[in-house]
Amino acid sequence: MEEMRDTLKKCYDRLLEKQSFKPGDIVQWKDRLKNRRWPAYNQLCVVLDVFERPFFDEKESPSTPYFREPLDILLGFIDSEDYFVGFHFDSRRFELCKG
C-alpha cells in the first residue's frame, strides 16, 4: 500500500513539473504519464506548435480520461505506417528528450 502511495505521489509531482517547449524541440512522454495509444514510450516527437491558451475536445464525455484534458501542444511524429502525423496533447505529460 505504501509503495502504491509513493508511486501515485511521484506521478502527480511529475505531472505538475511544467516545462517550456518551443517549436522544433524534441520531446517524449514522461515516465508513467502516457495516456494515449500513440506515440509509443521513448518515441521521439517534434514540437510543431505551443498554444498560449489550451483548448478542450468538446466531444469527450465525462466518463473518459480525456474529458477536460488541456490540449496545449501540437506534436509531430512518425506513425506505424511511416507517415509524419501531428496530434494535440497535454504538454504536462511530456519532457525534453534527454541526449
N, C-alpha and C positions, 0 to 999 in steps of 0.2 A: 504494500500500500504506500509506503514512504517513497519507494522508487518511482512509482507512478506519479505521485505528487511532485517530486523533483523534476521529472520529465515534463509534466504539464507546465510547471513554472518556467523551465528553460525555454520551452516553445513559446510561451506567452512573452517572455522577455525578448526573444529573437524577433518575434513579430513586431514588437514596438521599436526595435532598432531601425530607425529611419536612415536611409542613405540617400544622397543626392545623386541622381543619374542625369546624364545628358545624351543626346543623340550620338551614336557611334560607340558608346560604352558597351563592353561585352559583359553579360550577366548570366547568372544561373540561379536555380532555386536555392533557397536557404535550406539547410538540413531539416527534415521533418515538416516543412511548410508547403510542400507541393499539394495543391488541391485541384489540379486539372489533369486530364489524361496526357496532354502534350504541353510543353516539351518534356522529354524524359529527364530524370535526375542526371546531373552532370552534362546535359546537352547545353551547348553554348547558344546564347541568343544575343542579338544586337538590338540596342535601344533605337527605335525609329522615331519616337516622339514621347514627350513627357507633358502631361496636361496639368495646368495650374489648378484647375478645379476638377475633381473626379466626377465621373458620371456612373449611373447605375443602370443595369439591364432591367428595364421595366417588365420584361416577360417572365422573369424568375418569380416563383411563388415562395411564400414564407417557409415552405417545407423543404427547400433546397439549401445547400450550403452556400450558394451563390447569391442569395437574397440580400440586398443592400450591401453587396461587396463593392468597395470603392475602386472602380477601374480608372487608374490614373497614368497608365503607361502602355505604350504600344511597342511590342517586341516582335522582331522578325527572326525566324529560324528555318532550318531545312527540315521538311516533314519526312515521313516514312517513304514517300514516293519520290523523294529528291527534289521537291519544289520548295522555293522560298515563299513562306507564308507569314502573315502578320496577324497577331491576336492581341486583344486588350487584356491587361492583368492588373492585379493589386500589387503595386511596387513594393509594399512591405514584405512580401514573400520572396523577394529576390535580393541578391548581393552581387557586388562586382566580382568578376571572375578572378580567382587567385592565380597568379603566374602568367 
